Amino acid sequence: MAEIKTAAPTPAKTAKPSSTQSTTDAIKKQASDLTKSAKATLDSASKKTSAATKTAVDAAKKNPKTTAAIAAGAAAAIAGAAVAATKLSKGTTKKPATARKPAARKPAAKTTAAKSTPAKK
């Protein structure tokens, strides 16, 4: 039988990062940075919203009549907007009718002198 010769294993080559791999890594890093920035912005907005809500609640407790008036005005504005939107969606807003021309006037009837009838005796 013939001897089978096997080649000596070659050392693994260190692969250079391809341009697509470096681009992918850059995109992942940018996405990570944006996520961190978004979380920080969200935390800040959450704190500001919480503070504003607390201030509004305190003001409403101190001035209930003013709060009721503001709420009524807001409700009226919202209702008006809803009515307008409903009319627009139903198509009830039509173009104004065009002005009609007045009908042509008939010439006045010719008057003839009244016939005199002899008076009865």
C-alpha positions in Angstrom: 0.0 0.0 0.0 1.0 3.5 -0.7 1.7 5.9 2.1 -0.7 8.8 2.3 1.2 12.0 2.9 -0.6 14.7 4.8 0.4 18.3 4.5 1.6 20.0 7.6 -1.0 22.4 9.0 -0.4 25.9 8.0 -0.6 28.6 10.7 -3.9 30.6 10.6 -3.6 33.9 8.9 -4.8 36.9 10.8 -7.5 38.4 8.7 -7.6 42.1 8.2 -11.0 43.6 8.9 -12.8 44.1 5.7 -14.3 47.5 4.9 -17.8 46.2 5.5 -16.9 44.9 8.9 -15.4 48.3 9.9 -18.4 50.1 8.6 -20.7 47.7 10.5 -18.7 48.3 13.7 -18.9 52.1 13.2 -22.7 51.9 12.7 -23.1 49.8 15.8 -21.1 52.3 17.8 -23.1 55.2 16.5 -26.3 53.4 17.3 -25.1 52.7 20.8 -24.1 56.4 21.3 -27.5 57.5 19.9 -29.3 55.1 22.3 -27.4 56.5 25.3 -28.2 60.1 24.2 -31.9 59.2 23.7 -32.1 57.6 27.2 -30.6 60.8 28.7 -33.0 63.0 26.8 -35.9 60.8 27.9 -34.9 61.0 31.5 -34.6 64.7 31.4 -38.0 65.1 29.7 -39.5 62.8 32.2 -38.2 64.8 35.1 -39.4 68.1 33.5 -42.9 66.7 32.8 -43.2 65.4 36.4 -42.2 68.8 37.7 -44.7 70.6 35.4 -47.5 68.2 36.3 -46.9 68.8 40.0 -46.9 72.6 39.5 -50.1 72.4 37.5 -51.9 70.2 40.2 -50.8 72.7 42.9 -52.1 75.6 40.9 -55.4 73.9 40.3 -55.8 73.2 44.0 -55.1 76.8 44.9 -57.5 78.3 42.2 -60.3 75.8 41.5 -62.6 78.4 39.8 -59.9 79.5 37.4 -59.1 75.9 36.7 -62.8 75.1 35.9 -63.0 78.1 33.6 -59.9 77.0 31.7 -61.2 73.5 31.4 -64.6 74.7 30.1 -62.8 76.9 27.5 -60.6 74.0 26.4 -63.7 71.7 26.1 -65.5 74.3 24.0 -62.5 74.7 21.7 -62.2 70.9 21.3 -65.9 70.6 20.7 -65.8 73.3 18.0 -62.9 71.6 16.3 -64.7 68.3 16.4 -67.8 69.8 14.8 -65.7 71.4 12.1 -63.9 68.2 11.4 -67.2 66.3 11.2 -68.6 68.8 8.7 -65.5 68.6 6.6 -65.5 64.8 6.6 -69.1 64.6 5.6 -68.6 67.0 2.7 -71.3 69.4 3.9 -69.2 72.4 3.1 -70.3 73.2 -0.4 -69.2 75.9 -2.7 -71.5 78.9 -2.5 -74.2 79.0 -5.1 -73.3 81.2 -8.1 -75.4 84.3 -8.3 -78.3 83.9 -10.6 -79.1 86.5 -13.2 -82.5 88.1 -12.7 -85.1 86.9 -15.1 -85.5 89.0 -18.2 -88.4 91.4 -17.7 -91.2 91.2 -20.1 -92.0 94.4 -21.8 -94.8 96.3 -20.2 -98.2 95.6 -21.6 -99.4 98.3 -24.0 -102.1 100.3 -22.5 -104.9 101.4 -24.7 -107.2 104.3 -23.9 -110.1 103.1 -22.1 -113.2 102.9 -24.2 -115.9 105.2 -22.9 -119.2 103.6 -22.5 -122.2 105.7 -22.9 -123.8 106.5 -19.6 -127.2 104.9 -19.1 -130.1 107.1 -19.1 
